[in-house]
Amino acid sequence: MLMARIASQMTGMMTGMIAATIASGIGGNTLAATPVLDEIRSTGILNVAIASRAIPLSFRYPDGRLDGYCLDLIDEITTALAVELNLNRRPLVNIVESQLDTRFDLIRTNTVQLECGPNTIQAIDGVTFSEPFLVTGLQFFKPTRIGTSPFTRSNPTRDRTRRSTKFHHRQYHR
């Protein structure tokens, strides 16, 4: 249910993100204006790199099947592409395994049009990042008997919302 809600929210954002991210900074305000999207339209294939060891974003079951949030989002992207590019069906997805040391080169060399994984947003030549689609609120926990510390919150629900909003704004909306 949570993934469906996230994917639904992402679909609206995907249209603009696709033009920016898939085109790797090639400009243009419409989806039809980019060579990469023309390639997807003509081949009917979206090439995507996914790291298979990034739980819950992507992972492999013992039988080799790939699963995770990235696959759900790619599914939503192909739906948006079919609509925006006026395709009769969604593009097929060709998945390429990415590693920490190969993921940016896969984009730069046009091996893939997208890479989905736990990427730190930074300035990297030849790569454009989408808006973040998953911001976590990872926390430490400790036994109550230890008492308070600088990391202890008085109202976890209120503080979590306030702090995560400030963090998100500071990190990604400059």
C-alpha positions in Angstrom: 0.0 0.0 0.0 2.8 2.4 0.9 4.6 1.7 -2.4 1.4 2.3 -4.4 1.0 5.7 -2.7 4.6 6.7 -3.3 4.4 5.5 -6.9 1.2 7.4 -7.4 2.8 10.6 -6.1 5.8 10.0 -8.2 3.9 9.6 -11.4 3.0 13.3 -11.6 6.6 14.3 -10.7 8.0 11.7 -13.2 6.9 13.6 -16.3 9.2 16.5 -15.6 11.9 14.3 -14.0 12.0 12.1 -17.1 12.9 15.0 -19.3 15.6 16.1 -17.0 17.0 12.8 -15.8 16.6 10.6 -18.9 18.0 13.3 -21.1 20.9 13.7 -18.7 20.7 17.5 -18.9 19.9 17.8 -22.6 17.4 20.6 -22.0 14.0 21.2 -23.6 10.7 21.7 -21.9 8.8 18.8 -23.6 9.4 15.1 -23.5 9.4 14.8 -27.3 12.3 17.2 -27.6 15.1 14.9 -26.4 17.1 12.3 -28.4 16.9 9.8 -25.6 13.2 9.9 -25.5 13.1 9.7 -29.3 15.2 6.5 -29.0 12.7 5.1 -26.4 9.8 5.9 -28.7 11.5 4.2 -31.7 12.8 1.1 -29.9 10.1 0.7 -27.3 12.8 -0.1 -24.7 13.9 1.8 -21.5 17.3 0.8 -20.3 17.7 1.0 -16.6 20.6 0.3 -14.2 19.7 -1.1 -10.8 22.0 -2.1 -8.0 20.7 -5.5 -6.8 22.0 -5.2 -3.2 20.3 -2.0 -2.0 17.4 -3.3 0.2 14.6 -2.0 0.2 15.3 -0.2 -3.1 16.4 -3.3 -4.9 17.3 -6.8 -4.0 17.4 -10.4 -5.3 15.5 -13.3 -3.9 17.4 -16.6 -3.6 15.9 -17.7 -6.9 17.4 -14.7 -8.7 14.2 -12.6 -9.1 14.8 -8.8 -8.7 12.4 -6.8 -6.5 12.2 -3.5 -4.6 11.0 0.1 -4.7 13.1 0.9 -7.8 11.2 -1.7 -9.8 7.9 -0.3 -8.7 9.0 3.2 -9.7 10.3 2.0 -13.0 6.9 0.5 -13.6 5.3 3.9 -13.0 7.8 5.6 -15.2 7.0 3.2 -18.1 3.3 4.0 -17.7 4.0 7.7 -17.8 6.3 7.3 -20.8 3.6 5.4 -22.7 1.2 8.3 -22.1 3.6 11.1 -22.7 5.1 9.6 -25.9 1.8 8.4 -27.2 2.9 4.8 -27.4 0.5 1.9 -27.9 2.1 0.0 -25.0 4.5 0.7 -22.2 8.2 0.5 -23.1 9.9 -2.8 -22.3 12.5 -2.5 -19.5 16.0 -3.8 -20.0 17.7 -4.0 -16.6 21.5 -3.7 -16.3 23.2 -4.4 -13.0 24.9 -1.3 -11.6 27.7 -1.2 -9.0 29.0 1.7 -7.0 31.9 2.2 -9.3 30.0 1.8 -12.6 26.6 3.5 -12.1 27.6 6.9 -13.3 29.6 5.6 -16.3 26.5 3.6 -17.4 24.7 6.9 -17.8 27.6 8.8 -19.3 28.2 6.1 -22.0 24.4 5.9 -22.8 24.3 2.3 -21.8 21.2 3.1 -19.8 18.8 6.1 -19.6 18.2 5.8 -15.9 19.9 4.4 -12.8 17.8 3.8 -9.6 19.6 3.3 -6.4 20.8 4.8 -3.1 22.6 7.7 -4.7 23.9 10.7 -2.8 22.9 13.8 -4.7 26.0 15.7 -5.7 27.5 17.5 -8.7 28.7 14.9 -11.1 29.7 15.7 -14.7 27.3 14.2 -17.2 24.7 13.1 -14.7 21.4 14.8 -13.6 19.6 13.7 -10.5 15.9 13.6 -10.0 14.1 14.9 -6.9 14.6 12.4 -4.1 11.8 9.9 -3.9 12.8 8.3 -0.5 14.1 10.2 2.5 14.5 8.0 5.5 14.3 8.9 9.1 16.7 6.3 10.4 17.2 6.4 14.2 19.3 4.9 16.9 17.5 3.3 19.8 18.6 2.4 23.3 17.3 0.8 26.5 15.2 3.2 28.5 17.3 2.5 31.6 20.3 4.4 30.1 18.5 7.7 30.6 18.5 10.8 28.5 21.2 12.0 26.1 21.5 14.6 23.4 19.9 12.1 21.0 16.8 11.5 23.2 13.6 13.2 22.0 10.9 14.4 24.3 8.1 14.1 21.7 9.2 11.6 18.9 6.3 12.2 16.6 6.5 16.0 16.6 10.3 16.1 16.5 10.5 13.5 13.7 8.1 15.5 11.5 9.9 18.8 12.2 13.4 17.5 11.9 12.8 15.5 8.7 11.2 18.5 7.1 14.1 20.7 8.0 16.6 18.1 6.8 14.7 17.6 3.5 14.5 21.3 2.9 18.2 22.0 3.8 19.5 19.1 1.8 17.5 19.1 -1.4 15.8 22.5 -1.9 18.6 25.0 -2.3 
